[in-house]
Amino acid sequence: MHSNTQRDPDAAAAMLGAPSLQLNSLSWAAAGSLTKWVGKNAASGIVGAAAGMLFQEFLGAVGMGGPDLAGKLDVISDKLTEVQRSLDRVTSMTSEILLKLDELHNFMEKSLKVETLLAAMGRIDVAYGYADASLLKADATGGAISLRLLTENMPHFPGMTPEYLTKAAHEFASYVADMPDCIDTIRRVLAKAAFGQDSLLDHWAKELAQQVRNKKISREAAYLVLEGYFLQAVSVQLKGLCVHCLALSTDPFAAKRIEQYLQQNFGLLMREQTEAYTAAVEDLVFLSLDPIMRAGMRDMGMSAREFPVHVDEILLRTDLLCAALNLVGRKSTGPLAASPQAAIQGIYARSLFRPSDLRDGKVPPMEVHGYAPAQAGQQRQAPFGCLDLIASDDRAVLSDVAATRVTVARYRWHFPATVPAVDVSIDSRFRSATPALYPVFGADEPVLAVGIFNGSPLCRGVPASVPQSRKYTPFPTGNPHVTYFNEAHTPGRHPLTNGEGEVTETYFQVQNAYKADAQEHSLVMQHLFSYTGQEIGVRMHAQVLTRLQVGPRADMHLGADRHHYSVFHRLLVRFPDGTDRAIYNSEIDFDHAVDIQRVHHSFNNFVDVARSGLFAMDFKLIPGHYHLILDNETYFPRAANKYNGWNLANLVFKLGGVALEMRYPSS
């Protein structure tokens, strides 16, 4: 049998994977430099509970003096200023991407011109960076001393005394007391929508998605721009965190105060921001696509056309970066893992759900082979709808598309003591469910992780419990010149379920003589679904198989001219207004037709031809009842020349399944 997809322009594309996303070592290095700082410093030392102890040691060293003072201060300074180097790399990466995109670059930069945001970022930069040169005089007050001035420069001033440095450290703490407020101001503008306005992350995601749709920038590059600007904002906050924690370390209860701030303030703030960032990335992905998600027909599933394979990598990268940033708030008592890598490794999964999948507003648990079922950690509505086929009063009903928003849920599994092998799939049901090493903290410290993006719940059709509601009308009898044999209709499942087996199979044999003059039909009518919602464009797909066998005609002495008769069938959709449209016609819909008049049949040869294919039809979905009609047709015009033999034909039709998908204006 030959596959034919010429009537479905998207079928071939749906089977092709998009090129792998080039989130290469350079882009990982830019992000990884920041996450490495968090993982190694914020989570395990320099800005954790140990940071207080470290600065107390610094103050102790100041009090004692000694030749190693400058060396100790340089080590402290180097660790603290790594966050600035991370910020520089992230800024450089985004600048390179936007180098030739003036319009987008101007939009991103203009969006940052929020007065409160600029004031907060500027204040952190002043407190973190170098103060004005006039403040370096020996008689200057300590109130304007920045972190870098205190740790990098002042200890090396000629004649500097331990007593003066101790006094300066306490004055520095008073000068930077507003750091928590500045950090929170950035959080509010970045992640919180207020007064009917989008948050900055939402604002960026929508614009970048539109730029992708307009083909001004690739989805991968748009993601990196969003990531870059988010990490720049986070980097400024981390600079403020350095300032605040080192100010707290002048307190006698430094360790406890720092620990409390990290866990009860900054850690929660970071989690809120990473949640908002993750949602923004999901919106960027979904808004820049037309996720039609076919409903019905087994194994059509999530195609590369709807969700290109690089989407999986974008989402996993987002999850890993956010997990690394959230290490900043982990508890210092009893380490959660042996290393930052071990703390974030594991399986990160997403699944999409229809409204009918939810129970009391909650998504179901998710299963991965070899792991216990997991409950969703978070769930939210995605910015697109779906086709939700349900059962109501023993009939298939398509829910109003205006009210069927998709829910996206996130799941997480930690690896067991024995981690899975690299590059070996852990669950063949999911695309990209293969462990790989990712340079979250740099190429020298990779993280083993798996990313799963599961859209299959959206592809479910009508519940299998829906009755068939099917009517079969065989060919008429009584024509002395046309005889039908072995007529059979084998009913299967509902056309829009995802079950096994055929939906419908029909078979008949027919013989006719030259005197026949008739056009006759056998019909199978199936209620497909009812709809009461708003108008929307849809595409219907049908998987069909046709087999035609035509026997030779045994003429004797009255001529052997070809008799031009037809045996074929059509698959029709009956609309609410009573009109019919053919989604498939065996006479015309293949390169080599499955119809007697088109297969070069003559009086003395035997023909056996079969074709299968996926066919599609676009139409406007309006309220009402929709039916599927299989029309087997025979057409026997009276032959001009007499002949003694009978024509014999067999016709088999199989309907493998039907699917619906939403169509967008840009499709």
Secondary structure by P-SEA (a helix, b strand, c coil): ccccccccccccccccccccccccaaaaaaaaaaaaaaaccccccccccaaaaaaaaaaaaaaacccaaaaaaaaaaaaaaaaaaaaaaaaaaaaaaacccaaaaaaaaaaaccaaaaaaaaaaaaaccccccccccccccccccccccccccccccccccaaaaaaaaaaaaaaacaaaaaaaaaaaaacccccccccaaaaaaaaaaaaaaaccccaaaaaaaaaaaaaaaaaaaaaaaaaaaaaaccccaaaaaaaaaaaccaaaaaaaaaaaaaaaaaaaaaaacccccccccccccccccccccaaaaaaaaaaaaaaaaaccccccccccccccccccccccbbbbbccccccccbbbbbbccccccccccbbbbccbbbbbbbbcccbbbbcccccbbbbbbbbbbbbccccccccccccccccccbbbbbccccccbbbbbbbbbbccccccccccccccbbbbbccccccccccccbbbbbbccccccccccccbbbbbbbbbccccccccccbbbbbccccccccccbbbbbbbbbbbbbbbbbcccccccccccccbbbbbbbccccbbbbccccccccccccccccccccccbbbbbbbbbccbbbbbbcbbbbbbbbbbbbbbccccccccbbbbbbbbbbbcbbbbbbbcccc
